[in-house]
Amino acid sequence: AGYVGRFTSLQLTSQGFPAISYFDETNFILRAAVCGGATCANKTLRTVDNAGRLGQYTSLQLNSQGFLVISFQDYDNGDLKLAVCGDTTCSTKTLRTVDSAGTVGQYT
């Protein structure tokens, strides 16, 4: 609920199911949805990063293992960040600041 679904990026998994990264503007966090079927009737929703106001301008790809890799902007710090998920539903992840010189990370 709330105002979610801005700055979306979508890729299809190896099974052909949608995986979506998006900005939850109500809570100012980065979220991901991994669908368990083609119509996304069954899905896993994850908070990917919630350390401040961040998650805008998401870009999503899947790595060779089918895990989500998401670039996004940390609005509070003006940084470009990267989230690399440790499994197909992003229950674990590694977060990194990629660039912090000036205001970066828009339109990743």
Secondary structure, 3 states (H helix, E strand, C coil): CCCEEEEEEEEECCCCCEEEEEEECCCCEEEEEEECCCCCCCEEEEEEECCCCEEEEEEEEECCCCCEEEEEEECCCCEEEEEEECCCCCCCEEEEEEECCCCCCCCC
